[in-house]
Amino acid sequence: MSAALPHIPRKSLLPLAPGLALVAGVTALTFALRLLPGLQALSPVIVAILLGMALANLRAPSDAAQPGIAFAGKGLMRGAVALLGAQITLGDLGAFGIGGGVAILTAVALTLPASHAIGRRLGVAPDLSLLIATGSAVCGASAIAGANGVIRARVEVVSYAVATITLWGTLGLFAIPLAAGVLGLTPVQAGLWAGLSLHEVAQAVGAGFAGGEVSGQAALAMKLGRVLMLAGVIAVLARSHGAVARGPAGEKGPGVPGFLWVFIALVLLNSAGLLPQPLRETTALITPVLLSAALAGLGLTTRFDRLRALGLAPLAQGGAAFALIAALGLAAALWIG
């Protein structure tokens, strides 16, 4: 995992302690709150960033806590995205044959550039527009986290992107099962639609299993297929941003980040059956905790006044992106199912 996290000399670890302790407290509170009725359906990463934002705006963290919070928002995030690879196999793409693979590729390949173009048309800043587009097309907050490992946007930009994705994905969580019933879709079609359209894995699974076991399995297969696209998307972003980042002296840009190579390696090992079951189970437990801690760190550095300054255009972009991928997902579900 050393390639997934930035190198930090031992002597610099002590200044991280206050911030990491605060992040750990917010993360622990996040999982405790999810035990309450009505909150179990929410992804812990969503609860974590909302709780962090609330605390930051009630009382800003001290200066001593800032280094640890910053590390959580970047270093832990990269580690969490890398570990996602241990939960995915190449077989996830093959659950619905060539049609499923084509549907996943089409949804991602059309939604991402179209959403980014809409955002730029609306006047959304390039980095924020690209994060919203990536989160909408691939896998929500995890995709935003991975993309920001390359884009390196300001924390308030990342927080706004996550908030936008959360809003539209949550609306879709309730809207898609209702619409599937109105349209008379079969359980398989309803699940395919949810998996191809909703942003977060938890949202897709929740909407899918609302229609039963068959619907839920279809949603999970399509959603994991989209998550698998994260590696290719980040690699493309790394190359494009590497070219942009070259300075006047022609120094090399950031290139493909190390955590992406770890992600790819884990996917390949898992697909080949070379990851021991205890390791897979352990990473499945650790990954949401790390990702929640990373999002808590982002929330703790987010001020509402800075979000207001970014305007409502990003929300409109997120809505347009969700409408587009939902339309593509419905068309694909009718075709495949």
N, C-alpha and C positions, 0 to 999 in steps of 0.2 A: 504493500500500500504506500510505500514511500514515494512512488511516482504520482500518487493522487493528491498529495498535500504538499504545499510549499515548504521548503526547508527552513527550519527555524532553529538557530543556535540555542543550546541549553541555557546560556546566560540570559537569553531574552524571553524565556518561558515564564519567569516570575511576574513580569508586568501583565501577563495575560490572565493571571489568576482571578483578580476581582471581576473582570468582565465575564470570564467563563463560569464563575460561580453564579453570577446573575442569570446568565443564559441557562445554566443547569436548573436553577430555581424555576424559571419561566417554563422550561420544558417539562419539569416534573408536575407543575401546576396544570399544564396543558393536558397531560394524560390523566390527571386526577379529575379534571372537569369533564372529560369525555365519558366518565362513569355515570354522569348525571343523565336522567331521562331526557330524550330529545337531542342530545349532543353526540350520541354514538355514531350517527350516520355521517357526521362531519369528519373530513380528513384531518388528522392531527397537525399537518403542516398548515392548514388553514386556521385552525384554532390557535396555533403557536404565533403566527404572524399577527393575527388580530389582537391577541393578548399582549404581545410585545409592543404593538403600536399604541394600545390603550395605556399601558404603563409608561411608555416614553412621553406621552402627551399629558399624563397626570403629573409626572415628575421626571425630568430628564435624568438619565444616568450620569454619574459623576465622571469627571475627566479620567480618573484612575481606571474606570471600567471600559473606556473606549477601545484600547488595544485588544482586549479579549473579545469584546463584542464584534469588532471588525474581523478578527480571525474566525469566529464562528460563522459569520456571514459569508466568508469566502472559502476558507480552508475546509471546514466541516462540510460545506455544501458540495465541494468537489469530491470529497471522500464518499458522501452519500450517493451521489450520482454514479460514481464508479461501481459501488456495491450493487446497484440496481441490476447489473449484468448477471449476477448470480441467481436472479429470479426469472430469467428469460432464456428460452431456447429457440433455435432456428425453426424448430418444429411448430412453434406458435404461429408462424406465418403459413404453415401448410395445413392448418386445421380445416380450412374451407377451400383448399386447392388453389389453382391458378386464379380463379375468380376473386378469392379473398385477398391474395397478394396484390392483384391489380387494383382492387378497391382501396387497399391501404396506401399503396404508392400514389394513386390518383388523388386521394383525399389530402395527403400531405403535400404533394408536389403542386397542387393547384391552390390550396388554402394559404400556404405560407407566402408565396410571392404576391398573390392577390390581396391578402390582408395587409401586407407591408405597403403595397401600392395605394390602397385605400387610406391607410394611416398617413402617408406622405401627402396625399391629396387633401386630407383634412387638416394638414399643418402639424401633425404629431412629430415630435423630434425623432430623428432617425433611429437612435438606440432604443427608445421606448417603443416605437412602431415595430421594430424588428423583434423585440422581446415578446410583445403581445402576439405578433404573427406566429412566432415559434411556439409559444404556449398554446395557442389555439389549434395549430396544426398537429402538434405531436402529443404532449402529455402534461399540459398544465404547468404547475409550479416546478416540477422536476426538469422540464425542458427549459424553462426560464432560467433555472439555476445553472444548468449545463451551458446554455448559450451565453450566460453572463460570464462564465469562465473565460470566454473569448472576447466578448464585447466590452466587458469591464465598465458597465454603466454605473452611475451614482446610485447610492442605496435607495433614495426616494424614487428614482426611476424604476428600479427593480420592484419595490414595494407596490407602486402604482400598477405595474404590469400584473403582479400576482393578484392584487385586489380586483382588477378588471376581469381576469380569467376566472377568479372565484365567483364573482357576481353572475356572469353569463353561464358558467358551468352549473352553478346551483339552480338557476332558473331552468336550465335544460334537464336537470335531474328530475324535476317534477313534470316538465312539459312533455318530454318525449314519451314516457309511459302513457300519459293521458292521450296524446295525439295518436299513438300506436293503436290504442283501443278504439278511438273514433274512426281511424282509417281502416280498421279491421285487419291489421297485420297479424300474421302468424307469430307464435312465440319466437321462432328462429329469426324472422324478419325484424321483430321488435328488438331482439338482442343485438343483431348485426347493426341496426341503426344506432343504438345506444353506444356500442363499442367504437363505431366509426365517427361519432359526432362529439361525445362528451370529453371534457378536457382531462380531468383527474381519473386515475384508475378507480378510486373509491366511488366517484360519481357514476362511471360507466357500469361498474359492478352492481351498485345499488339500483340503478335504473333497470339493468338487465334482469336481476333476480326478482325484481318486482313482478315480472311476468312469469316466474317459475324457474325451475332448474335448467331446462333446455335453453330458455332465453338468456339466463345468466351465463351459461357456458359459452354461448355465441358471443355475448358482449365481451367476456374476458378474453377470448381468442383474438378478436379484432383489436381490442385495446392494447394487449401485449404486443401485437404486431406493430402498432403505431409507436409504442415505446421503443421497440427495436430499431425504428427509423432514427432515433435520437443520435446514434453514432454517426450516421451519414450526414445528418443536418449539421451537427457540430463541426465535423470535418470540413464541410463546405464553408461554414462561417469562419473557421480558423484560417482557411486559405485566403478568403476574401479580405478578412480583417488584417491578416499578416501582410498582404500587399499594400493595404492602406497605411499600415503602421510603419512602413519603411521610411526612415528619415532621409534628409538630404545627403547624408553620407552613404546611404544604401545599406544601412544595417538591417539584419534579418528581423522579420516580424515574429510574432509569438508562435506561429506554426500550430501543429496539432497538439493540444494539451495532454499532459501525461495521464490525467485521470480518464481521458477517453480511451487510451490504450488499455488501461486496466479494465474498463467497461467491456471493451471488445474481447479481451482475453477471457474474462469471466463468462461471457456469452458463449464463446467457442468451447470452453472447458465444460460448461453446463450442458451444452448441446451434445457433446461427446460422452456424457455420463461420467466425467472424470472428477466432478466435484462431490465429495462425500456428503451424504444426507445431513449429518450433524452440522457441517459447514454451511450448507444451504439454509438450514433452519435458523442457524445463528445469524447469518446475514439478513434473513427475512425479519428478524427481531431488531437488529441493530439499525438497519437502513432507515426505517421511519423515525427512529429516535434521533439519528444524526441529521436527517433532513428537517425535522421539527426544530432542532436546536439551531440549525442554520437560518431557518425562517424566523425564529424568535430573535436571533441576532439582527436580522434585517429590520424586523418590527421595532426593536429597541432604538434604532437610529432613524426612525421615520417620524417626521413631524407633519401634522395635518395641514399646517399653513403652507408647507412646501408642496404638498399634493395639490392643494387648491390652485397653486400657481401654475400647475401643468394643464389646468382646464378640463373641459368635458369631452374634448375631441377623442382622447384615448378610449373612453367608454363607448363612444359611437363606433370606433374602429373595432373594438371587441365584439360589439353587437353584430356588426356586419360580417365579421369573421365567423362567428357562431352560426349565423343564418346560412352562410355559404357552405360550411362543412356539414351542417345538418341537412341541407338540400342534397349535397353529394352523397352523404351517408344513406339517406332515404332512397335515392335512386339506386345505389349499389345494393342495398338490402332487398329491394324489390327484384333486382336482377339476379342476385345470388340465391336468395331464399325461395 
